[in-house]
């Protein structure tokens, strides 16, 4: 895989279909280091399908997507993966505690974050020893975002990350994005709440 420091996400003439229905076509944009793209649009227009395609989890009907000059579907998953995707499913182990999930993610991805300190940021310090199955929807969302945060990836792909979050949680996500962009990372965020990330987007994709 090519070196991706300072890499650009390049989307060219992208067409995506679901079944026999074409969702959109001719989508073009380039996202450089330090930039955020916001994806908006009504339900069913294809936001989640686009995010999964950007992550290399499905192939487009036409067009190309590359990150650091490498097609995203050919970028290796694993410890050095430069792309982190957080979708609607939280990906948490229900029988493990919050602390165990965070520690597992830190070890799995080789991240530098401190799980206990991160739980404090997330407002989950009182839930560290609680199994995920007993958390509220908002707490599960926070824990899932914490696990994603521990991944040392250059490109974040966040599909509706503000869902089930209160004002404090949404503010924390915005702060994490700001810090990530300042470090030279980039991010694509799909959301129904673009006002909570106002003024941050270099690119707006309205499907």
N, C-alpha and C positions, 0 to 999 in steps of 0.2 A: 504494500500500500504506500502511496506517496505521502511525503511529509505534509501535514495539514495545518501547521502553525500559520495563522493569518489567512486561512483558507476561505474561499468564497463559495457560497451555495449558489449554483447556477441552474436555473429552470428555464428550459427552452421549448417553446411550441408544445406545451404539455396538454394532453387530452386525456380525460379520465371518464370511463364509463362504469356503470354498475348494472350488471346484467346486460340487457339490450338497450338501456337508456344512457345516452351521453349526458354526463353531468356538466361538463364544460370543456372548452377547447381553446387553443391558442394562448395559454397562460405563459407569460415570460417575466422573469425578474432575476436580479442578482443581488445577493445579500452578502455584504462584506463583514469582516471582523468588526466588532463593536456596534453592530446594527441589529435592530429588532424589526421583524415583519409581523403585522397583525392580520389575521384572517378572520373575516366576519361574513355574515350571511344568515338567512333563515334556516330553520331545521330542514334537513333533507336535501340541502343544496350540494353537499359533498365535502364539507369541512373535514370531518373525520377521515373520509376516504383520501382526501388530499394529504392529510398529516401522515397517514400510514404509508402513502406512496413516497412522500419525502423521506421517510425513515427507511425506505427500501424493503418494506414488508409486503408490498404488492407492486406489480409492474403496471406502468401507465398504458393506455391504449395507443398512445403515440407521444413522441417527444422524448426529451432526455432530462435527467436530473443528476448533477454531479456535485461533489464536495471535495475541494482540493484537487480538482481535475480527475477524480475517481468516481465512476458511476456508483450511486449510493447502494444499489443492490449488490455491489461487489466489495463493499467495505466490510472488513472482518468485524464480527462481534467478539467481545472479550475484554480483557483488562485494559487494552489501549484503544478501545473503540472511541472514535471522536464524536459520535452522535449519541445523545441520550433522548429517548422517546418516552414520554409519560402520557398514556392514553386515559380513557374513561375507567378502565379496570385498574384497581390500585396495585395489583401484583404482590400484595402482602401475604405472608403465611398466617392464616387465621389462628392456628394453634400456638403460635409463638407470641411472646410479649412484644411491646413496642421496642424495648431495648434490644431484644434478640433480633428483631427485624432490621433495625438500624445497624447493629453490629455485623450481621450477616452481609448486608449491602456494602458496608465499608470494607470488609475482608474480600468479598467477591470482586469488587471493582477496583480495589487498590486505592481508594480515595484517601485524602488526607484529613477529612473532617473528623471531629470528635463527637460520637453519637450522643453522649450524655449532654454536652453543651448544646448540640443541635436540638435535642428534645426541649431544652429550656427556651430556645428561640421559638420553637413551634408551640409553646404553651402546653407541652405534653409531659412536663416533669412529674406530674402526679399520676401519669398513666404508664410510666416506664415498666412496671412489673405486671401490667394488665394485658391479658391476651387480646389480640386484635379483634377477635369475634365479639368482644364486649364493648367496643368503642362505638361512638356515634358516627354518622356519615361524615360530619365535618372533621372529627378526630382522625378517621381513617384517611381522609384526603390529606390532612397535614402530615401524617406518618408516611404516606406514599410519596409526597413531595420531598420529605426529608430523605428518604431512600434515594430518590433521583438526585438530590443535591449532593450526595456523597460520591457521585460518579464524576471522574475527572474528564468530562467531555467538553469539546470546543463548541459544539452546536446543540442547543436545547430545542426540542420539539415538544411543545406542551399543548395538549388538546383539552380545552376548557378547564384550565387549572384552577379557576376561581369558583367552580361549582362547589356548593355546600360550605364555602368559607364565609366567616363573618368579616367585619371590616378590618379587624386586626390581622386575620389570616391573609386577606387580599393585600393589605399593606406590606406584609412580610414577603409575599411573592414578588410584589413590585420592587422591593428593596433588593431581593436576591437577583432579580433581572438586572437592575442597575449595576450591581457589583460585578455580575458576570460580564456585562457589556464593557465595563471599565477595564476589566482584565483582558479584553481582546476577544472575548467569546461572542457568539451570535445566537439569535433565538428566533423561532417562529412560534407564535402563539395564536391559537384559534380561540375566540371568545365571543360570548353574547354580551359581555360587559366591557367594551373597549374604553369607556369613560374612566375606568379604574386604572388604566394604563395610558392615560392621555398624555400626549407630548413626547412619548418615547419612541414611536414607530418611525423608522426611516422609510418603510414601505407598507402600504395598506392594500390588501388583497380582498376585494369585496366580491364574493361569489354570488 
